Amino acid sequence: MKRAVFYLLGLFVIALGSSGVILSDVGAGAWDAVFVGLAERFGFTTGTWMIITGFMVLVFCRMLTGKKINFFAFLTSFLLGLMVDFWLLFVFDAITLETIVQQWVFFALGFGIMCTGAGTYLQADFAPTPIDTLMMSVAKKTKLSIGNARLICEGFATLLGLLVGGPISVGTIIIAIFIGYGVQAAVKAMGKAYNRPLKKTT
């Protein structure tokens, strides 16, 4: 039960943070920029493209490694897509950021919330995202380290984001540099909450 709570809560918080970063319009994460660019160029919602792209990535991983598609990885992508659309279309739809200060405040808050969500979601150790699956598949196929495999995947996403007109900017670079440190700190903090014993009631 606790795993499910941390899994779903983590995804919900990740979606909130990602949506805030997207709304700030100072540069989204590389993959989020791909989803936004595809939505603006071809229609459908950002969350819908997150789901479609997640499935396509898993199919590619299946072709690359020969392993069956991880249903739970797709479930993670599906849920994140729905949650991102919830925040962007129903909560943030009426919000307009009029100054650069407001944009950067939204970016900073979104980034922090996104890291916190990742730290929460990872406690459940339930299912990888399609992007994490891609990273592991590339690492296994090329014999590269996980870090280098992630760099290749992020570089590809950045180029693809530019190609489809996604919001690639300064914020994208900031996320690429600091996301690892932010998630690491969040994992440590949320680990204490996850492993905290429940209080006995008399």
C-alpha positions as CSV (number, residue, x, y, z in Angstrom):
1,M,0.0,0.0,0.0
2,K,2.8,2.4,0.9
3,R,4.6,1.7,-2.4
4,A,1.4,2.5,-4.3
5,V,0.9,5.8,-2.4
6,F,4.5,6.9,-3.0
7,Y,4.4,5.8,-6.7
8,L,1.1,7.7,-7.5
9,L,1.9,10.7,-5.3
10,G,5.4,10.9,-6.8
11,L,4.0,10.9,-10.4
12,F,1.4,13.5,-9.5
13,V,4.1,15.8,-8.1
14,I,6.5,15.2,-11.0
15,A,3.6,16.2,-13.4
16,L,3.0,19.3,-11.3
17,G,6.7,20.3,-11.5
18,S,7.1,19.5,-15.1
19,S,4.0,21.5,-16.0
20,G,5.3,24.5,-14.0
21,V,8.6,24.4,-15.9
22,I,6.8,24.1,-19.2
23,L,4.6,27.1,-18.3
24,S,7.6,29.2,-17.4
25,D,8.7,29.2,-21.0
26,V,12.4,29.6,-20.2
27,G,13.3,26.1,-21.4
28,A,11.8,22.7,-20.5
29,G,13.6,19.4,-20.0
30,A,14.8,17.9,-23.2
31,W,12.1,15.2,-23.4
32,D,9.3,17.6,-22.2
33,A,10.4,20.0,-24.9
34,V,9.8,17.2,-27.5
35,F,6.3,16.6,-26.2
36,V,5.4,20.3,-26.2
37,G,6.9,20.7,-29.7
38,L,5.0,17.8,-31.1
39,A,1.8,19.1,-29.5
40,E,2.2,22.5,-31.0
41,R,3.2,21.2,-34.4
42,F,0.8,18.3,-34.9
43,G,-2.0,18.8,-32.5
44,F,-3.1,16.6,-29.6
45,T,-2.1,17.5,-26.0
46,T,1.4,17.5,-24.4
47,G,0.3,14.6,-22.2
48,T,-1.0,12.6,-25.2
49,W,2.4,13.0,-26.9
50,M,4.1,11.9,-23.7
51,I,2.0,8.7,-23.9
52,I,2.5,8.1,-27.6
53,T,6.3,8.8,-27.4
54,G,6.6,6.6,-24.4
55,F,5.1,3.7,-26.3
56,M,7.3,4.3,-29.3
57,V,10.4,4.4,-27.1
58,L,9.4,1.1,-25.5
59,V,8.9,-0.4,-29.0
60,F,12.4,0.8,-30.0
61,C,13.8,-0.7,-26.8
62,R,12.1,-4.0,-27.7
63,M,13.8,-4.0,-31.1
64,L,17.1,-3.0,-29.5
65,T,17.3,-5.6,-26.8
66,G,14.8,-8.2,-27.8
67,K,13.1,-8.0,-24.4
68,K,9.4,-7.8,-24.0
69,I,7.8,-4.4,-23.6
70,N,7.5,-3.5,-19.9
71,F,3.8,-2.9,-19.3
72,F,4.5,-1.0,-16.1
73,A,6.9,1.3,-17.8
74,F,4.1,2.2,-20.2
75,L,1.6,2.6,-17.3
76,T,4.0,5.1,-15.8
77,S,4.1,7.0,-19.1
78,F,0.3,6.8,-19.4
79,L,-0.3,8.1,-15.9
80,L,2.2,10.9,-16.3
81,G,0.6,12.0,-19.5
82,L,-2.8,12.2,-18.0
83,M,-1.5,14.1,-15.0
84,V,0.5,16.6,-17.0
85,D,-2.6,17.4,-19.1
86,F,-4.6,17.8,-15.9
87,W,-2.2,20.5,-14.6
88,L,-1.7,22.2,-17.9
89,L,-5.3,22.2,-19.2
90,F,-7.3,22.5,-16.0
91,V,-5.1,24.1,-13.3
92,F,-2.6,26.3,-15.1
93,D,-4.7,27.2,-18.1
94,A,-5.8,30.6,-16.8
95,I,-2.3,31.6,-15.5
96,T,-0.3,34.1,-17.5
97,L,3.3,34.9,-16.6
98,E,3.8,38.6,-17.6
99,T,7.4,39.2,-16.4
100,I,10.7,37.4,-16.7
101,V,10.8,37.4,-12.9
102,Q,7.6,35.5,-12.7
103,Q,8.8,33.1,-15.4
104,W,12.0,32.3,-13.5
105,V,10.2,31.9,-10.2
106,F,7.8,29.5,-11.8
107,F,10.8,27.6,-13.3
108,A,12.6,27.4,-10.0
109,L,9.5,26.2,-8.1
110,G,8.7,23.7,-10.9
111,F,12.2,22.3,-10.9
112,G,12.2,21.9,-7.2
113,I,8.8,20.2,-7.2
114,M,9.8,18.0,-10.1
115,C,12.9,16.7,-8.2
116,T,10.8,16.2,-5.0
117,G,8.3,14.1,-7.1
118,A,11.0,12.0,-8.6
119,G,12.5,11.4,-5.1
120,T,9.0,10.3,-3.9
121,Y,8.3,8.1,-6.9
122,L,11.6,6.3,-6.8
123,Q,11.0,5.1,-3.2
124,A,8.4,2.7,-4.5
125,D,10.9,1.0,-6.9
126,F,7.9,0.0,-8.9
127,A,8.4,0.7,-12.6
128,P,10.9,2.7,-14.7
129,T,9.8,5.4,-17.1
130,P,10.2,4.7,-20.9
131,I,13.1,7.1,-20.9
132,D,14.9,5.2,-18.1
133,T,14.2,2.0,-20.0
134,L,15.8,3.6,-23.1
135,M,18.8,4.6,-21.1
136,M,19.3,1.1,-19.8
137,S,18.8,-0.4,-23.2
138,V,21.3,1.8,-24.8
139,A,23.8,1.2,-22.1
140,K,23.4,-2.6,-22.4
141,K,23.6,-2.6,-26.2
142,T,26.6,-0.2,-26.5
143,K,28.5,-1.3,-23.4
144,L,28.6,2.3,-22.3
145,S,28.2,3.5,-18.7
146,I,24.7,4.5,-17.6
147,G,25.8,8.1,-17.4
148,N,27.1,8.2,-20.9
149,A,24.0,6.4,-22.2
150,R,21.8,9.0,-20.4
151,L,23.9,11.7,-22.0
152,I,23.3,10.2,-25.5
153,C,19.6,10.0,-24.9
154,E,19.3,13.5,-23.6
155,G,21.4,14.8,-26.5
156,F,19.1,13.0,-28.9
157,A,16.0,14.5,-27.2
158,T,17.5,18.0,-27.3
159,L,18.1,17.7,-31.1
160,L,14.6,16.3,-31.6
161,G,13.2,19.0,-29.4
162,L,14.9,21.6,-31.6
163,L,13.7,19.9,-34.7
164,V,10.0,19.9,-33.7
165,G,10.2,23.5,-32.3
166,G,10.0,22.6,-28.6
167,P,11.0,25.0,-25.8
168,I,14.7,24.4,-25.8
169,S,16.5,27.3,-24.0
170,V,18.6,28.2,-21.0
171,G,16.3,26.3,-18.6
172,T,16.9,23.1,-20.6
173,I,20.7,23.4,-19.9
174,I,20.0,24.2,-16.2
175,I,17.8,21.1,-15.9
176,A,20.4,18.9,-17.7
177,I,23.2,20.0,-15.3
178,F,21.3,20.0,-12.0
179,I,18.5,17.5,-12.3
180,G,20.8,14.6,-11.0
181,Y,21.8,16.5,-7.9
182,G,18.2,17.6,-7.2
183,V,16.8,14.1,-7.5
184,Q,19.6,12.7,-5.4
185,A,18.9,15.1,-2.6
186,A,15.1,14.4,-2.9
187,V,15.7,10.7,-2.8
188,K,17.6,11.0,0.4
189,A,15.0,13.3,2.0
190,M,12.0,11.2,0.9
191,G,13.8,8.0,1.9
192,K,13.5,9.1,5.5
193,A,9.8,9.6,5.1
194,Y,9.4,6.2,3.3
195,N,11.3,4.2,5.8
196,R,9.8,5.9,8.9
197,P,7.9,3.3,10.9
198,L,4.2,3.9,11.5
199,K,3.2,5.0,14.9
200,K,1.5,2.4,16.9
201,T,-2.0,3.2,18.1
202,T,-3.3,2.0,21.5
